[in-house]
Amino acid sequence: MKKYEKLKIVMIGAGSCCFCPVTLSDILLSDPINSLPLEVCLMDIDQKALDVSYAFAQKAVAVLGRTLKLWATTDLDDAVRDADFVVTAIEVDRYHYWSMDFHIPRRYGFRQVYGENGGPGGMFHTLRNIGPTLHIAHRMEALCPDAWLINYTNPEAKLVEAVNKLTKIHAVGVCHGFEMGVDQIAKLLERRPEELDVTGYGLNHFGWMTAIKEKDTGKDLYPEFREKEAKSHWLASWDEVALSRMMMRTYGLYPYPGTNHVGEYIAWSDAFLASAKIQYFFDPVKEHPWETRKPPRFVYDFCSNPTGIAFSDVDKDKEEEYKESFVIGEQGLTRSHEYGIPIVEAIAFNLNRYIPSLNMLNKGQIPGVMTDMCVEGPCMVDGDGIHPVSVEPLPAAITAMINQQGTIHQLVIEAYTEQSKNKLLQALLLDPTISNYNNAVALIDEMCERQKEILPPLHW
């Protein structure tokens, strides 16, 4: 067990509007972390984004009156040298490429939804992010070999698996999908999330709630949950949970985090995501988003009523909208529900902390699921590191779907390491959403051409 005399925490991808503000807030609000000499480094390859996040960080430090070394850099080696914990949330032109991941596979007839972690879109997303993620890990091997890599970047499972298999760095993946599922269950049960003791595990963005209990009494609430679900209005939060409800009826367990995530791993989900018709919608006669690098508006789901706007409404300027993510609100800084900084606290101060959902390689944690596949499940964290909690097997059909994705993980990682379009084709043809060989080949060639500036070189 390492005894920490000081802490250096590095945030790579500090321009991330999703994870930088909450991670920095969690660091500054942690009394244990701030009890040691603390250094926080913000690193991003985009100087403009880095300037925005650094200005936010300076204000946050001033608001809380913390004393620490805070600095920012575009130099990766300077950032990670002698680091104790490295937090990654990296993307380049996220919506520009994501809109391709969504549209182009569907143009070839492949019934994927969302296109982020699963399906063909998720494979190209992996191939774009695996190189930079491995580069970070390799520099950590040279400059901070004992540091933990805490990854927020998607596709979570594939990237964490690649780092743990291809480098000597200890990497863990963190995601708030489990908490999203708990919130859904709480709403349907008409209880507060903190009243529930929920256990869930499986694959990132394809997890399954295996136990729902009353925290105070240990009472099994799954029978009540199933009864309430059966009586609930079928259109309630349709885009977010209709597929989850149907899958629970089919497989006996409630999946998380929601339709547009869970649905990426199955072939019949598109009927349960009405908003897919307008996600990244554009008129191909008049608009050419990938040539102009002006991606169309992203729509998450219909639950937020994205079409309920006036004809006179105009979308916010994207740069201004981005800056608004780095503003301290009237309530000041608050702790988030993200798991990254609780992991840091537990390891650095030997807190013996239970975290309900982390992404690690399967070393027998989930029986029946492929060994060394990255899975998501409960863990204990202490001064000796992260220890997955052994759980019961999942139902056979769920296990089979997860193992199919495990083979896809392996093939996509091999496609990267071998620079092989053939291995990528094998992965595509194994995916449930792929229905045509010729179109799969054409999809690979088109995506490799359109994204050649950011994809690794791949060859037939």
N, C-alpha and C positions, 0 to 999 in steps of 0.2 A: 504494500500500500504506500503510495507516494504521499509525503507530507508537503503541502503547499505553503511556501513562505510568502508567495506573491501570486498574482493571477494576471495572465495576459489572455484576453479574449479578442479574437479577430472575427470580424463580420465581412465575409466576401460576397459581393453582390449587394453592397451597402445601399445601392440605389433602389433596391426592391421596396416598393411602396407597401407591399403586403407584409413583409417580415422585418424590415429594418426598424421601423418605429416601435413595434411591439417588443422586439428583442432588446432594443436599447432601453426601453422603459423597464422591462423586467430586470435588466442588469442594474440599473440605477436604483430601483426600488428594493433590491435585495440587500438586507442588512448584513447577512453573512459574507456575501461577495465583497461588499464595501468595507468589511472589517480588515481586509488584507490590502497591502499596496496593490493598486489596481491599474492596469493599462488596458485601454480599449482602442483597437485600431479598426477604422473603417476602410475597406478596400473595394474599389470598383474600377473597371477599365474605362468607364464613361465618366470623364471629368465633370461634365455638366451635372449628371445625376449625383456624383459624389459631393459636389459643392452643396447641393440641396440637402442631402442627408447629413452632411457635416454641420451645416448651419443649424439644422434641427437638433442635432446632438449637443451642440454648444448651449443652445437655449435650455434643453432639458437638464443638463448638468447645472446650469445657473439656477433654474427653478428649484431644484432639489438641494442645492448647496453641497453637492458631493465634491470630494477632492480625489482626483484621479488624473492619470496621463491619458488624454484623448487626442488622437491624431488621425489623419486620413492620408491615403496614398493610392496611386495607381500601380505601384510596384509590388507584385505578388511576393517576391522573395523578402523584401523588407517587411511586409505585413506578417508573414507566417514565422519568421525567424524567432525561435525560442517561445513560440506560442504554447499555451496550455490547452486551449479549446479553440477550434476553428468552426465557425458557423457559416454554412453556404446556402445562398438563395440566388442562383445565377440564371439569367436568361438574356438572350440577345434578340432584340426586335420581336418580343414575345407574340404579339397579336398578328404581326405580319406573317410569320411562319405558321402560327397556330391556325390562322384562317385557311392556309393551304392544306394543313393536316386535316382540316375538317372537310373542305370542299372537294379536293381532288379525288380521294378514295371514293366518295359518294358518286362522283361523276362516272367512275368506272363500275358503279353498281354495287358497291360494298356497303352494307347496311350498318355502318358504325355510327355511334353518336358521340358527340363531344370532341373526340380525337386528341385527348391529352395523355392518358396513361395506357389505355388499352387500344386494341384494334390497330390497323395500319398506321393511323396518325400517331399513336403512342410509340410505334417502332421508330418512325423518323424523328420524333421528339427525343427519344433516347439517343439516337445516333448523333443528333446535334449537341447534346449536353454531355455525352459520355467522355469525349475527348477533353474538354475543359475541366470536368470533374476529376478525371484521372491525372491531369496535369497538376491540379492543386494537390492531390494526394501524393504525387511523386515529389513535389517540392517540399511537402511536409516530411516525407521520408528523409530528405536531406537536411532539413532545417529545424524540424520539431518532431522527431520520430515517435515520441511518446504521447503526443497530443491526440485528443479525440476529435474526429470530424463529425459534426452534427449537421446533417443535411436536411434542408427543406426543399431542395430542387426536385421537380418532377421530370420524368417518371421515377418516383421515389424508389420503388422496389428494385427496378433494373439498375439504377445508378448505385445504390448501396451494395447490391450484389456484386457489381463490377469492381467497386473499390475494395471490398473485402476479399475478393478472389484474385485480383490482379496487383494488389499492393500489400504492404505490411501494416498499413494504417488501420486503426480501429475506427470503424464508421458505423453510425447509427442513423436511421431515418426517422424523422418526426413529422407528424401530420395531425391536423385537427379533425379529420374525418370521423373518428370515433366519437368525439364530443358532439358533432353534428347529429350522429345517430342517436345519442343519448337525449339530445334536445327533442328530436322527433318523438321518441318514445314517451318522454315526459309530457309533451303536449297532448298526445293521444290519451294518456292515462290521467290527464288533468292534475298533474303533480309537479313539483319543482324538481329540476335535475338533481339537486343536492340531496333529495330524499331517496334517491335510487342507488342501488349497488348493482352495476351492470358489468358483465364480462363479455368481451367480444374478441374475435381473432379470425385470421385467415390471410388474405392478401390485401395489400394497400389498395384502397378504393374498391375492395371486394371482400369486406369483412363481414362477419356474421355474429349477431348477439346470441350467445349460448345461454345466458342467464340474466334474468331481470328480477331483482329482489328489492324488498323494502329494507332500507339501510338499518333502521332502528331495530326491526324484529327479525330480519332474515326471511320473511314471508316470500314465497314464490309468487311473483306477479305476472308470470307469463300467461297463466290461464285467464286472468282479468284482461291482460293486454290483447290476447286473441279475441276475447269476447267483445271488447270495445272496438277493435278494428273491424270486426264483422258487422257491427251496427253503425259504424261511422259513415258519413256521407261519402260516396264514391269519388266526388269531384274535389274533395278537400285537398288543398295543396297538391293537385294532380301531378304537375310536372316533377315535383320533388319526391313524392312518396308513393305514387300509384304503382310503380313497378316494384318497389320494396314490399308493398302489401301483397301483391300478386305472388312474389317470390316466397314470402312467408307462407302463404296458403299452399304453395307447391312443395317447398322443401322443409317446412316446419320451423325455420328460424328467420328472424328479421335481419336483412342485410343493411349495411351502412357503407357510404354516407348518403347516398341519394341516387336518383335515376340516372342523371347524366354522368355519374362516375361508375356505379355498378353496371349500368347498361353497356359500357364499353367492352365488357368481357363476354357478352352473349349476342346471339344473332337476331333475337326477336324483340329487342328492347325499343326499337324506333317507334312502335305504336304507342308507347307510353311516355314519349317526350314530344309534346305538341310544339314546343318552341324550337325544335330542330329545324323547322321550315324557315325560320327567320334568323337563325344563328348565323352571323356574318353575312346577312343577305346583301346582295348587290345586283344591279342590272348589268348583265354582261354586254349589252348593246352600248351603254354609255360609260360604264365604269370598268377600270382595269386596275384593281387594287394592288396586284403584285408587281406590275410594271411601274406604277406611280408610287408604290410603297405607302399607300394610304389605305390600310385595311378597313373594311366596313365595321360598323358598330357590333361589339360582342354582346350577345344576349345569353344570360345564364339560364333563366327559365321564365315561365309565365307567372310564377307566384308573385313576382314584384310588379306585375301589370305593366310591362315595358311598352305596350302599344297604347296605354291609356294616357296619351299626351296630346296636347293641342297641335293643330296644323302649323301654328306659328312658332312652336318650340324649336330651338336650335340646340344641338349637342354642345356641351361645354368644350372649350378649347382644351385639347389633350394635355398640353404643357401645364396649363393652369390647374386642371383637374389633378395632375400628378403632384404638383406642389401642395395642393390642399391635403394630400395624404400625410404631409410632414408638418402638420400644424398641431400645437398643443391646445386642446379644447378647454372649455370653461371648467371642467371637472379636474383638469390637470392630468398628470400621468397616472395610469392605473395598471395593475398587474393583469396580464393576459391569461388565457387558458392554454397557451402553447407550452410544449414540454421541454423546449431547448434549455432554458435557463434553470428549471428545476433539476435537469440532468447535471448541469454544471455544479449546482449547489450540493447535490447528493454525492458526487464523486469527490469534489474538493474538500468537503467537510464531513464525509463518511456518515451520511444521514440515514442510511438504510430506508430508502424511499420507494414506495410502490407507484409505478406509473402504468396506467391501464393499457397503453397501446404504443409500442415502439417497433421499428423495423430492423430486424436482425436476421442473420442466416439461420436456417432451421437445422438445429443439431439434435433433433428429437423432440423439440418443444411441442409441435403439432404432429401426433402420430399419423402415419399414412401419407403425409405430404412429403414431397421430395427433399432429401437431405441436401443441405447447402443452398437451397432456394431461399431467397429473402422473403420472409413472412412477417406478418404484423400480429403482435400479441402482447400480453401483459409481461412486465419485467420488474425486477427489483434492482435498485441502483444504490451502490454504496462506494466506499473508498477503493474497493478492488475492481470497480467497473460496473458493467451492465449484465444482469443475469436473467435470461428469459425464464419465465415461470411455466413449468410443464402443464399442459392442458389435456382435456379429453379429445378423442378423435371427432372430427366433423362428420356429418352424414356422407355416405358414399358418393352421392351425386355431386355434392359440393366439393369434396376432396378431389374428384375426377376433374372438375372444371379448374380448380386451382393448379393441379399438376400439369394440365395442358398448358397453362400460362407459364409454369416453371420451365417447361421445355422451350417455350418461346423466348423466355429470358436468356436461356443458355445459347440459343441460336443467334439472337440479336447481338449478344456480347461477342460470340465467335465471328459474326459478320463484321464487327468492328475490328477485332484483333487480326483477322485474316484478310481484311479489305475485300470481302466476298459478297457479291450480289447473290450468288447462289445460296449462301447460308441465309441471307435475308429472304430470299424467295421461299426457302423451306419454312421459315418462321411465318411468313404470310399465308402460305397454303395450309398451315396448321391452325391458323386463327379462325374462330367460328364465323366471323363476318365476311370471309373471303369465299367467293362462289365461282370464280372463273380463272383458269390458268393464264390464258392469253392476257387478260386484263391485269392480272397480278404482275406479269412481266412488264407490261406497258406502264403500270403505275410506278414501279421501281425506276424505270428509265426516266419518266417524266419528273418525278420528285428529285432524283439525283441531278438532273439538269437544272431544275428551278432553284434548288437549294445548294448548288455546287460550291458556293462561296463559304458555306458554313458546315456542310456535311463532310465526313471523312471521305477519302477517295475509295470508291468501291468499284469492283470489276467483275465481269462474268468469267 
